Amino acid sequence: QLATIGEVVPSGVALKVKIDADIPIGQVQLDCGGRTHLESVSAADTVARFGAVQPGACTLRLDGNTPMAAAISVPETGGDLRCVVRGGRVACS
């Protein structure tokens, strides 16, 4: 989506998501403000780093043996989020 001349385009905020899972997670997807952000993770690197994320209500999707999703809220200042996966359920705080 392109901006028109004179339109202010929000730059977004940085968000870091730490994944603590009892199953392998290969990819973290973040859907915010009509945009999709993807980051790969592994057993050795369980932190997904997103830049230019639209603050507000978002959906975080984890792609592992069983795909999971959680509703999250991205603060206006960005920040860190920790998601715990246990028994096929995800909880983020």
LINMO-V108625 format. One record per residue. N is the residue number from 1. PHI is phi in whole degrees, 0 to 359 (NA if undefined). OMEGA is omega in whole degrees, 0 to 359 (none if undefined). D_CENTER is the distance of its C-alpha to the mean C-alpha in Angstrom with 1 decimal. Layout:
BEGIN
((N	PHI	OMEGA	D_CENTER) (N	PHI	OMEGA	D_CENTER))
END
This chain:
BEGIN
((1	NA	182	20.4) (2	262	177	23.0) (3	274	175	24.0) (4	271	181	27.6) (5	298	180	29.9) (6	89	180	29.7) (7	279	177	26.3) (8	273	180	23.9) (9	257	179	20.5) (10	295	182	17.8) (11	280	180	16.3) (12	85	183	13.1) (13	233	177	11.8) (14	270	179	10.2) (15	224	178	7.3) (16	246	182	7.7) (17	243	177	6.3) (18	266	181	9.6) (19	256	176	10.3) (20	245	189	13.8) (21	233	175	15.0) (22	268	175	18.5) (23	227	179	17.9) (24	294	175	16.6) (25	242	184	13.0) (26	258	184	13.1) (27	210	176	9.9) (28	243	180	6.2) (29	242	180	5.5) (30	238	179	3.7) (31	251	182	7.2) (32	220	173	8.5) (33	53	179	12.2) (34	82	179	13.3) (35	245	178	11.2) (36	246	178	9.0) (37	242	180	7.1) (38	236	175	7.7) (39	220	176	8.2) (40	273	175	10.9) (41	227	180	11.7) (42	214	178	15.1) (43	296	181	17.4) (44	278	181	18.3) (45	227	186	15.0) (46	259	180	12.4) (47	247	175	10.2) (48	259	181	7.3) (49	248	181	8.0) (50	243	175	6.9) (51	243	177	9.9) (52	57	178	11.4) (53	270	178	8.6) (54	287	178	10.9) (55	298	178	11.3) (56	120	182	12.0) (57	287	181	11.1) (58	221	173	7.9) (59	242	177	7.3) (60	256	180	4.9) (61	243	178	7.2) (62	249	181	8.8) (63	256	178	11.7) (64	222	177	14.6) (65	303	176	18.1) (66	235	178	17.1) (67	298	181	14.0) (68	227	178	12.2) (69	220	177	10.1) (70	217	174	9.6) (71	277	179	10.0) (72	230	175	8.5) (73	238	179	10.0) (74	268	181	9.0) (75	293	179	12.4) (76	301	183	14.6) (77	262	185	14.9) (78	75	177	11.2) (79	136	184	11.3) (80	243	179	10.2) (81	224	177	8.7) (82	240	178	10.3) (83	244	181	9.9) (84	251	178	13.3) (85	246	179	14.3) (86	219	175	18.1) (87	59	178	20.4) (88	81	179	17.9) (89	240	180	16.2) (90	240	176	12.8) (91	224	182	12.8) (92	243	177	10.4) (93	212	none	12.1))
END
